[in-house]
Amino acid sequence: MIVKADRIPEPDHPFYTDTMGIFPGGAATNYALSAHRLGHGSKILAKIGRSPIVKSLMTQLAEEGVGLDYVEEVDVEPNLTIIFLREDGRISMIRKKSHSLIPTAEDVSKMRGMFDVVHFASVPPTSVVYDEGSKLVSYDPGPYAAEYGGEKVDIIYTNEAEYKRLGSRVNAKLVVIKRGSKGATVLGDGVECEANGLRVSVVDTTGAGDVFDAAFNVKYSQDEPVEDALRFAITASALKVERLGGTGSPTLEQVEERLKKSEVKVICR
C-alpha cells in the first residue's frame, strides 16, 4: 500500500491525502515486470500468502505476461508493505514479512538449467544458488546485505549503504553500486565505470532499484558493453521514478526514445 504522507499524524488528528492505493509489489515482482516490458520473457519463483487481494494483484501481472508458473500459494497471511511517499518522491517503508514465504535453496535448485538469466531479489543469501547452466546470475540482497557471506554470483547490486555492509566478502564478477539521482558505479571484471544520473520530475522512487537491475541485466546478458548497460539502466530507472508504484516501469520503446536525448555520461577506466 502506498500513501502520500510526509508524517504520521498524531492521535485524533485526521490526515487527508490525494494518493493512496494498493499495488502489486516486492522486489521480484518489480524486477520481473520490468524485464518483461524491456523485451525479455520473465517468470517469478515466489511463495505468496493466500488472500483474495493478493490473487487479484497477481492476476494483473499474469494479464501483462509475467509467468506465474512457479508462484506457490501458502496458507499464511501475505507479506505486506506500507510505503509512506514524501512530496519529493523519497519513501519510508514498514514491512510485515513471514519467514515461511521466503523461497529456500531447495526451491531454487529445482529450477537449475531452466533460465538464461536468474536474479535473486531481496531474499537472504541462504536462498541464493549459483546456476552453472545460466548465462547470468545476479543478486540484489536489499535488506539482507549485512548477512551476505560471499555466495557466488555474476553480478551483485547494492546501494551505497549496502555496499559498505558487504565489506570484502563480495564474490562476483561485477559490483553495481546504485547511487540514486547521483548515478551509479560499476566495479570489477577489469572495469571501473562511473555514470551520472538523469534529471527527472520525481514522483515515487519505489522500485527504481529493481528496474535498474532488470534493465542492466537485459543489456549485459545480450553481451553489450558495461557502459551501454549502465546508460540503459540509469535511463530506465529514471523514467520509473516519474511514475507511481514499484510496477510503474517503462517499456523498451520508452527507454530507447529517452536514450536518443540521453544526458547520461559514462566514464570507464
Phi and psi in degrees as GROMACS dihedral restraints (atoms count N, CA, C in turn):
[ dihedral_restraints ]
;  ai    aj    ak    al  type     phi  dphi    fc
    3     4     5     6     1  -110.5    20    10
    4     5     6     7     1   129.2    20    10
    6     7     8     9     1  -133.5    20    10
    7     8     9    10     1   130.2    20    10
    9    10    11    12     1   -81.1    20    10
   10    11    12    13     1   117.5    20    10
   12    13    14    15     1  -163.9    20    10
   13    14    15    16     1   124.8    20    10
   15    16    17    18     1   -80.7    20    10
   16    17    18    19     1   -11.7    20    10
   18    19    20    21     1  -156.2    20    10
   19    20    21    22     1   159.0    20    10
   21    22    23    24     1   -86.3    20    10
   22    23    24    25     1   124.1    20    10
   24    25    26    27     1   -66.8    20    10
   25    26    27    28     1   152.8    20    10
   27    28    29    30     1   -69.9    20    10
   28    29    30    31     1   157.1    20    10
   30    31    32    33     1   -55.6    20    10
   31    32    33    34     1   140.7    20    10
   33    34    35    36     1    66.0    20    10
   34    35    36    37     1    20.2    20    10
   36    37    38    39     1  -124.7    20    10
   37    38    39    40     1    91.3    20    10
   39    40    41    42     1   -56.1    20    10
   40    41    42    43     1   144.6    20    10
   42    43    44    45     1  -127.8    20    10
   43    44    45    46     1   132.0    20    10
   45    46    47    48     1  -113.4    20    10
   46    47    48    49     1   145.4    20    10
   48    49    50    51     1  -138.9    20    10
   49    50    51    52     1   156.2    20    10
   51    52    53    54     1   -98.0    20    10
   52    53    54    55     1     1.0    20    10
   54    55    56    57     1  -134.9    20    10
   55    56    57    58     1   114.8    20    10
   57    58    59    60     1  -158.3    20    10
   58    59    60    61     1   123.0    20    10
   60    61    62    63     1  -159.9    20    10
   61    62    63    64     1   162.7    20    10
   63    64    65    66     1  -109.8    20    10
   64    65    66    67     1   126.9    20    10
   66    67    68    69     1  -129.9    20    10
   67    68    69    70     1   154.7    20    10
   69    70    71    72     1   -59.9    20    10
   70    71    72    73     1   148.1    20    10
   72    73    74    75     1  -161.4    20    10
   73    74    75    76     1  -169.8    20    10
   75    76    77    78     1    96.7    20    10
   76    77    78    79     1   147.1    20    10
   78    79    80    81     1   -59.5    20    10
   79    80    81    82     1   -40.9    20    10
   81    82    83    84     1   -65.1    20    10
   82    83    84    85     1   -40.7    20    10
   84    85    86    87     1   -63.2    20    10
   85    86    87    88     1   -48.9    20    10
   87    88    89    90     1   -59.0    20    10
   88    89    90    91     1   -44.2    20    10
   90    91    92    93     1   -63.5    20    10
   91    92    93    94     1   -50.1    20    10
   93    94    95    96     1   -61.9    20    10
   94    95    96    97     1   -41.7    20    10
   96    97    98    99     1   -67.8    20    10
   97    98    99   100     1   -39.5    20    10
   99   100   101   102     1   -64.6    20    10
  100   101   102   103     1   -45.6    20    10
  102   103   104   105     1   -59.1    20    10
  103   104   105   106     1   -40.1    20    10
  105   106   107   108     1   -63.9    20    10
  106   107   108   109     1   -45.8    20    10
  108   109   110   111     1   -66.7    20    10
  109   110   111   112     1   -21.8    20    10
  111   112   113   114     1   -92.8    20    10
  112   113   114   115     1    10.0    20    10
  114   115   116   117     1   103.7    20    10
  115   116   117   118     1     3.2    20    10
  117   118   119   120     1  -106.4    20    10
  118   119   120   121     1   144.0    20    10
  120   121   122   123     1   -69.5    20    10
  121   122   123   124     1   147.1    20    10
  123   124   125   126     1  -145.9    20    10
  124   125   126   127     1   145.7    20    10
  126   127   128   129     1  -133.8    20    10
  127   128   129   130     1   145.8    20    10
  129   130   131   132     1  -103.3    20    10
  130   131   132   133     1   131.8    20    10
  132   133   134   135     1  -103.2    20    10
  133   134   135   136     1   112.8    20    10
  135   136   137   138     1  -161.5    20    10
  136   137   138   139     1   163.5    20    10
  138   139   140   141     1  -115.5    20    10
  139   140   141   142     1   137.8    20    10
  141   142   143   144     1  -129.2    20    10
  142   143   144   145     1   146.8    20    10
  144   145   146   147     1   -71.5    20    10
  145   146   147   148     1   145.8    20    10
  147   148   149   150     1   -74.8    20    10
  148   149   150   151     1   116.8    20    10
  150   151   152   153     1  -161.8    20    10
  151   152   153   154     1   138.7    20    10
  153   154   155   156     1   -62.9    20    10
  154   155   156   157     1   -31.4    20    10
  156   157   158   159     1   -67.3    20    10
  157   158   159   160     1   -45.3    20    10
  159   160   161   162     1   -63.0    20    10
  160   161   162   163     1   -42.3    20    10
  162   163   164   165     1   -61.4    20    10
  163   164   165   166     1   -39.9    20    10
  165   166   167   168     1   -63.6    20    10
  166   167   168   169     1   -41.7    20    10
  168   169   170   171     1   -68.0    20    10
  169   170   171   172     1   -38.8    20    10
  171   172   173   174     1   -68.2    20    10
  172   173   174   175     1   -31.4    20    10
  174   175   176   177     1   -61.1    20    10
  175   176   177   178     1   -37.9    20    10
  177   178   179   180     1   -59.6    20    10
  178   179   180   181     1   -40.9    20    10
  180   181   182   183     1   -66.8    20    10
  181   182   183   184     1   -43.3    20    10
  183   184   185   186     1   -62.1    20    10
  184   185   186   187     1   -40.4    20    10
  186   187   188   189     1   -64.7    20    10
  187   188   189   190     1   -28.6    20    10
  189   190   191   192     1   -82.9    20    10
  190   191   192   193     1   -18.5    20    10
  192   193   194   195     1   119.1    20    10
  193   194   195   196     1     3.8    20    10
  195   196   197   198     1   -77.3    20    10
  196   197   198   199     1   131.2    20    10
  198   199   200   201     1   -75.6    20    10
  199   200   201   202     1   129.6    20    10
  201   202   203   204     1  -114.0    20    10
  202   203   204   205     1    21.7    20    10
  204   205   206   207     1   -58.1    20    10
  205   206   207   208     1   -31.7    20    10
  207   208   209   210     1  -110.8    20    10
  208   209   210   211     1    23.9    20    10
  210   211   212   213     1   -94.7    20    10
  211   212   213   214     1   124.5    20    10
  213   214   215   216     1  -110.8    20    10
  214   215   216   217     1   127.3    20    10
  216   217   218   219     1   -82.1    20    10
  217   218   219   220     1   133.4    20    10
  219   220   221   222     1  -125.0    20    10
  220   221   222   223     1   144.5    20    10
  222   223   224   225     1   -80.3    20    10
  223   224   225   226     1    64.0    20    10
  225   226   227   228     1  -138.7    20    10
  226   227   228   229     1   167.0    20    10
  228   229   230   231     1   -66.6    20    10
  229   230   231   232     1   143.1    20    10
  231   232   233   234     1   -70.9    20    10
  232   233   234   235     1   157.4    20    10
  234   235   236   237     1   -67.9    20    10
  235   236   237   238     1   141.2    20    10
  237   238   239   240     1  -134.8    20    10
  238   239   240   241     1   148.7    20    10
  240   241   242   243     1  -138.3    20    10
  241   242   243   244     1   130.2    20    10
  243   244   245   246     1  -101.8    20    10
  244   245   246   247     1   125.6    20    10
  246   247   248   249     1  -111.5    20    10
  247   248   249   250     1   120.1    20    10
  249   250   251   252     1   -91.9    20    10
  250   251   252   253     1   114.9    20    10
  252   253   254   255     1   -97.6    20    10
  253   254   255   256     1   122.9    20    10
  255   256   257   258     1   -83.9    20    10
  256   257   258   259     1   163.4    20    10
  258   259   260   261     1   -59.9    20    10
  259   260   261   262     1   -30.1    20    10
  261   262   263   264     1   -90.0    20    10
  262   263   264   265     1     7.8    20    10
  264   265   266   267     1    92.3    20    10
  265   266   267   268     1   -11.5    20    10
  267   268   269   270     1   -70.8    20    10
  268   269   270   271     1   156.9    20    10
  270   271   272   273     1  -132.3    20    10
  271   272   273   274     1   154.4    20    10
  273   274   275   276     1  -126.9    20    10
  274   275   276   277     1   146.9    20    10
  276   277   278   279     1  -126.1    20    10
  277   278   279   280     1   144.3    20    10
  279   280   281   282     1  -121.3    20    10
  280   281   282   283     1   121.7    20    10
  282   283   284   285     1  -112.3    20    10
  283   284   285   286     1   145.8    20    10
  285   286   287   288     1  -121.4    20    10
  286   287   288   289     1   112.5    20    10
  288   289   290   291     1  -123.7    20    10
  289   290   291   292     1   142.1    20    10
  291   292   293   294     1  -109.3    20    10
  292   293   294   295     1   127.2    20    10
  294   295   296   297     1   -61.9    20    10
  295   296   297   298     1   -28.8    20    10
  297   298   299   300     1   -70.8    20    10
  298   299   300   301     1   -10.4    20    10
  300   301   302   303     1   -98.7    20    10
  301   302   303   304     1     6.3    20    10
  303   304   305   306     1   -89.5    20    10
  304   305   306   307     1   124.6    20    10
  306   307   308   309     1   -60.6    20    10
  307   308   309   310     1   141.3    20    10
  309   310   311   312     1   -94.6    20    10
  310   311   312   313     1   168.5    20    10
  312   313   314   315     1   -60.4    20    10
  313   314   315   316     1   -34.1    20    10
  315   316   317   318     1   -64.6    20    10
  316   317   318   319     1   -41.6    20    10
  318   319   320   321     1   -60.0    20    10
  319   320   321   322     1   -44.3    20    10
  321   322   323   324     1   -67.6    20    10
  322   323   324   325     1   -40.3    20    10
  324   325   326   327     1   -61.6    20    10
  325   326   327   328     1   -27.0    20    10
  327   328   329   330     1   -64.8    20    10
  328   329   330   331     1   -20.0    20    10
  330   331   332   333     1   -95.6    20    10
  331   332   333   334     1     2.2    20    10
  333   334   335   336     1   -55.1    20    10
  334   335   336   337     1   134.6    20    10
  336   337   338   339     1    80.4    20    10
  337   338   339   340     1     4.2    20    10
  339   340   341   342     1   -96.8    20    10
  340   341   342   343     1   -18.3    20    10
  342   343   344   345     1  -131.2    20    10
  343   344   345   346     1   145.7    20    10
  345   346   347   348     1   -71.0    20    10
  346   347   348   349     1   -38.8    20    10
  348   349   350   351     1  -126.4    20    10
  349   350   351   352     1   130.4    20    10
  351   352   353   354     1  -121.5    20    10
  352   353   354   355     1   125.9    20    10
  354   355   356   357     1  -124.0    20    10
  355   356   357   358     1   127.1    20    10
  357   358   359   360     1   -99.3    20    10
  358   359   360   361     1   124.3    20    10
  360   361   362   363     1  -121.5    20    10
  361   362   363   364     1   111.5    20    10
  363   364   365   366     1    51.8    20    10
  364   365   366   367     1    45.3    20    10
  366   367   368   369     1  -119.9    20    10
  367   368   369   370     1   156.8    20    10
  369   370   371   372     1   -65.7    20    10
  370   371   372   373     1   155.0    20    10
  372   373   374   375     1   -61.1    20    10
  373   374   375   376     1   -21.1    20    10
  375   376   377   378     1   -65.3    20    10
  376   377   378   379     1   -16.8    20    10
  378   379   380   381     1   -91.6    20    10
  379   380   381   382     1    -8.4    20    10
  381   382   383   384     1   -84.4    20    10
  382   383   384   385     1   123.3    20    10
  384   385   386   387     1  -127.3    20    10
  385   386   387   388     1   122.9    20    10
  387   388   389   390     1   -75.4    20    10
  388   389   390   391     1   128.5    20    10
  390   391   392   393     1  -104.1    20    10
  391   392   393   394     1   105.5    20    10
  393   394   395   396     1   -63.8    20    10
  394   395   396   397     1   -21.9    20    10
  396   397   398   399     1   -85.0    20    10
  397   398   399   400     1    -5.4    20    10
  399   400   401   402     1   -94.0    20    10
  400   401   402   403     1   152.1    20    10
  402   403   404   405     1   -74.1    20    10
  403   404   405   406     1   -30.9    20    10
  405   406   407   408     1  -150.4    20    10
  406   407   408   409     1   130.4    20    10
  408   409   410   411     1  -123.6    20    10
  409   410   411   412     1   123.9    20    10
  411   412   413   414     1  -129.1    20    10
  412   413   414   415     1   161.9    20    10
  414   415   416   417     1  -146.8    20    10
  415   416   417   418     1   126.9    20    10
  417   418   419   420     1  -117.1    20    10
  418   419   420   421     1    98.6    20    10
  420   421   422   423     1   -69.6    20    10
  421   422   423   424     1   -23.0    20    10
  423   424   425   426     1    54.1    20    10
  424   425   426   427     1  -123.7    20    10
  426   427   428   429     1   -67.5    20    10
  427   428   429   430     1    -8.9    20    10
  429   430   431   432     1   -98.0    20    10
  430   431   432   433     1    12.8    20    10
  432   433   434   435     1   -56.9    20    10
  433   434   435   436     1   -39.7    20    10
  435   436   437   438     1   -67.9    20    10
  436   437   438   439     1   -20.1    20    10
  438   439   440   441     1   -89.3    20    10
  439   440   441   442     1   -10.4    20    10
  441   442   443   444     1   -61.8    20    10
  442   443   444   445     1   129.8    20    10
  444   445   446   447     1  -118.9    20    10
  445   446   447   448     1    18.4    20    10
  447   448   449   450     1   101.9    20    10
  448   449   450   451     1    19.2    20    10
  450   451   452   453     1   -60.0    20    10
  451   452   453   454     1   135.8    20    10
  453   454   455   456     1   -73.2    20    10
  454   455   456   457     1   132.3    20    10
  456   457   458   459     1  -147.4    20    10
  457   458   459   460     1   171.7    20    10
  459   460   461   462     1   -86.1    20    10
  460   461   462   463     1   -40.2    20    10
  462   463   464   465     1  -132.3    20    10
  463   464   465   466     1   135.9    20    10
  465   466   467   468     1  -118.7    20    10
  466   467   468   469     1   129.6    20    10
  468   469   470   471     1  -105.5    20    10
  469   470   471   472     1   134.1    20    10
  471   472   473   474     1  -144.8    20    10
  472   473   474   475     1   166.4    20    10
  474   475   476   477     1   -96.9    20    10
  475   476   477   478     1  -177.1    20    10
  477   478   479   480     1   -64.0    20    10
  478   479   480   481     1   -42.0    20    10
  480   481   482   483     1   -66.7    20    10
  481   482   483   484     1   -41.3    20    10
  483   484   485   486     1   -66.3    20    10
  484   485   486   487     1   -36.1    20    10
  486   487   488   489     1   -60.3    20    10
  487   488   489   490     1   -38.5    20    10
  489   490   491   492     1   -65.0    20    10
  490   491   492   493     1   -33.6    20    10
  492   493   494   495     1   -72.4    20    10
  493   494   495   496     1   -26.1    20    10
  495   496   497   498     1   -69.4    20    10
  496   497   498   499     1   -31.1    20    10
  498   499   500   501     1    59.9    20    10
  499   500   501   502     1  -134.2    20    10
  501   502   503   504     1   -98.9    20    10
  502   503   504   505     1    16.8    20    10
  504   505   506   507     1   -87.9    20    10
  505   506   507   508     1    -0.9    20    10
  507   508   509   510     1   -61.3    20    10
  508   509   510   511     1   129.8    20    10
  510   511   512   513     1  -128.6    20    10
  511   512   513   514     1    72.3    20    10
  513   514   515   516     1  -149.9    20    10
  514   515   516   517     1   154.4    20    10
  516   517   518   519     1   -67.2    20    10
  517   518   519   520     1   -39.9    20    10
  519   520   521   522     1  -129.2    20    10
  520   521   522   523     1   141.9    20    10
  522   523   524   525     1  -114.7    20    10
  523   524   525   526     1   124.3    20    10
  525   526   527   528     1  -111.2    20    10
  526   527   528   529     1   117.3    20    10
  528   529   530   531     1  -104.5    20    10
  529   530   531   532     1   112.8    20    10
  531   532   533   534     1   -87.7    20    10
  532   533   534   535     1   128.2    20    10
  534   535   536   537     1  -119.4    20    10
  535   536   537   538     1    27.2    20    10
  537   538   539   540     1    60.3    20    10
  538   539   540   541     1  -130.4    20    10
  540   541   542   543     1   -66.1    20    10
  541   542   543   544     1   -14.2    20    10
  543   544   545   546     1   -87.0    20    10
  544   545   546   547     1    -5.0    20    10
  546   547   548   549     1   106.3    20    10
  547   548   549   550     1  -139.9    20    10
  549   550   551   552     1  -160.0    20    10
  550   551   552   553     1   160.9    20    10
  552   553   554   555     1  -129.1    20    10
  553   554   555   556     1   140.4    20    10
  555   556   557   558     1  -122.2    20    10
  556   557   558   559     1   128.6    20    10
  558   559   560   561     1  -126.0    20    10
  559   560   561   562     1   144.1    20    10
  561   562   563   564     1   111.5    20    10
  562   563   564   565     1   172.5    20    10
  564   565   566   567     1    53.1    20    10
  565   566   567   568     1    36.6    20    10
  567   568   569   570     1    78.0    20    10
  568   569   570   571     1    10.3    20    10
  570   571   572   573     1  -130.0    20    10
  571   572   573   574     1   154.2    20    10
  573   574   575   576     1  -142.8    20    10
  574   575   576   577     1   109.2    20    10
  576   577   578   579     1  -119.8    20    10
  577   578   579   580     1   140.6    20    10
  579   580   581   582     1  -123.3    20    10
  580   581   582   583     1   137.6    20    10
  582   583   584   585     1  -136.1    20    10
  583   584   585   586     1   144.1    20    10
  585   586   587   588     1   -83.9    20    10
  586   587   588   589     1   167.8    20    10
  588   589   590   591     1   -89.7    20    10
  589   590   591   592     1   178.5    20    10
  591   592   593   594     1  -107.0    20    10
  592   593   594   595     1   144.5    20    10
  594   595   596   597     1   -81.5    20    10
  595   596   597   598     1   120.1    20    10
  597   598   599   600     1  -139.1    20    10
  598   599   600   601     1   164.8    20    10
  600   601   602   603     1   -85.6    20    10
  601   602   603   604     1   102.8    20    10
  603   604   605   606     1   -74.2    20    10
  604   605   606   607     1   124.8    20    10
  606   607   608   609     1  -106.9    20    10
  607   608   609   610     1   -48.9    20    10
  609   610   611   612     1  -159.3    20    10
  610   611   612   613     1   121.9    20    10
  612   613   614   615     1   -86.6    20    10
  613   614   615   616     1    -0.7    20    10
  615   616   617   618     1   -55.2    20    10
  616   617   618   619     1   126.2    20    10
  618   619   620   621     1    79.6    20    10
  619   620   621   622     1     0.8    20    10
  621   622   623   624     1   -61.5    20    10
  622   623   624   625     1   -38.1    20    10
  624   625   626   627     1   -66.1    20    10
  625   626   627   628     1   -36.1    20    10
  627   628   629   630     1   -67.2    20    10
  628   629   630   631     1   -39.6    20    10
  630   631   632   633     1   -65.4    20    10
  631   632   633   634     1   -39.8    20    10
  633   634   635   636     1   -57.9    20    10
  634   635   636   637     1   -49.1    20    10
  636   637   638   639     1   -57.2    20    10
  637   638   639   640     1   -46.7    20    10
  639   640   641   642     1   -63.0    20    10
  640   641   642   643     1   -45.3    20    10
  642   643   644   645     1   -65.6    20    10
  643   644   645   646     1   -42.0    20    10
  645   646   647   648     1   -63.5    20    10
  646   647   648   649     1   -44.6    20    10
  648   649   650   651     1   -63.0    20    10
  649   650   651   652     1   -39.1    20    10
  651   652   653   654     1   -57.3    20    10
  652   653   654   655     1   -47.9    20    10
  654   655   656   657     1   -76.1    20    10
  655   656   657   658     1   -43.9    20    10
  657   658   659   660     1   -65.5    20    10
  658   659   660   661     1   -35.7    20    10
  660   661   662   663     1   -71.3    20    10
  661   662   663   664     1   -13.7    20    10
  663   664   665   666     1   -96.0    20    10
  664   665   666   667     1    15.1    20    10
  666   667   668   669     1    64.4    20    10
  667   668   669   670     1    26.8    20    10
  669   670   671   672     1   -82.8    20    10
  670   671   672   673     1   153.2    20    10
  672   673   674   675     1   -58.1    20    10
  673   674   675   676     1   152.4    20    10
  675   676   677   678     1   -55.9    20    10
  676   677   678   679     1   -41.3    20    10
  678   679   680   681     1   -63.9    20    10
  679   680   681   682     1   -35.1    20    10
  681   682   683   684     1   -70.9    20    10
  682   683   684   685     1   -40.3    20    10
  684   685   686   687     1   -63.6    20    10
  685   686   687   688     1   -39.1    20    10
  687   688   689   690     1   -67.0    20    10
  688   689   690   691     1   -43.8    20    10
  690   691   692   693     1   -63.0    20    10
  691   692   693   694     1   -41.9    20    10
  693   694   695   696     1   -65.0    20    10
  694   695   696   697     1   -43.1    20    10
  696   697   698   699     1   -67.5    20    10
  697   698   699   700     1   -42.1    20    10
  699   700   701   702     1   -64.2    20    10
  700   701   702   703     1   -39.7    20    10
  702   703   704   705     1   -66.4    20    10
  703   704   705   706     1   -44.0    20    10
  705   706   707   708     1   -62.8    20    10
  706   707   708   709     1   -44.9    20    10
  708   709   710   711     1   -69.8    20    10
  709   710   711   712     1   -31.4    20    10
  711   712   713   714     1   -65.8    20    10
  712   713   714   715     1   -41.3    20    10
  714   715   716   717     1   -64.6    20    10
  715   716   717   718     1   -34.3    20    10
  717   718   719   720     1   -63.0    20    10
  718   719   720   721     1   -41.9    20    10
  720   721   722   723     1   -68.9    20    10
  721   722   723   724     1    -9.3    20    10
  723   724   725   726     1   -83.2    20    10
  724   725   726   727     1     1.2    20    10
  726   727   728   729     1  -130.1    20    10
  727   728   729   730     1   157.4    20    10
  729   730   731   732     1   -83.9    20    10
  730   731   732   733     1   138.4    20    10
  732   733   734   735     1    90.7    20    10
  733   734   735   736     1   149.4    20    10
  735   736   737   738     1   -66.2    20    10
  736   737   738   739     1   -21.5    20    10
  738   739   740   741     1   -95.2    20    10
  739   740   741   742     1    14.1    20    10
  741   742   743   744     1   -85.2    20    10
  742   743   744   745     1    45.7    20    10
  744   745   746   747     1   -83.3    20    10
  745   746   747   748     1   153.9    20    10
  747   748   749   750     1   -81.8    20    10
  748   749   750   751     1   166.2    20    10
  750   751   752   753     1   -88.1    20    10
  751   752   753   754     1   167.8    20    10
  753   754   755   756     1   -59.1    20    10
  754   755   756   757     1   -43.4    20    10
  756   757   758   759     1   -62.0    20    10
  757   758   759   760     1   -39.8    20    10
  759   760   761   762     1   -66.8    20    10
  760   761   762   763     1   -38.8    20    10
  762   763   764   765     1   -68.4    20    10
  763   764   765   766     1   -44.5    20    10
  765   766   767   768     1   -62.9    20    10
  766   767   768   769     1   -36.8    20    10
  768   769   770   771     1   -64.8    20    10
  769   770   771   772     1   -42.3    20    10
  771   772   773   774     1   -68.3    20    10
  772   773   774   775     1   -33.4    20    10
  774   775   776   777     1   -62.8    20    10
  775   776   777   778     1   -27.4    20    10
  777   778   779   780     1   -62.3    20    10
  778   779   780   781     1   -28.0    20    10
  780   781   782   783     1  -120.5    20    10
  781   782   783   784     1    32.4    20    10
  783   784   785   786     1   -66.3    20    10
  784   785   786   787     1   140.6    20    10
  786   787   788   789     1  -103.8    20    10
  787   788   789   790     1     8.6    20    10
  789   790   791   792     1   -77.4    20    10
  790   791   792   793     1   119.5    20    10
  792   793   794   795     1  -106.9    20    10
  793   794   795   796     1   128.8    20    10
  795   796   797   798     1  -117.9    20    10
  796   797   798   799     1   128.2    20    10
  798   799   800   801     1  -118.8    20    10
  799   800   801   802     1   120.5    20    10
  801   802   803   804     1  -115.3    20    10
  802   803   804   805     1   139.8    20    10
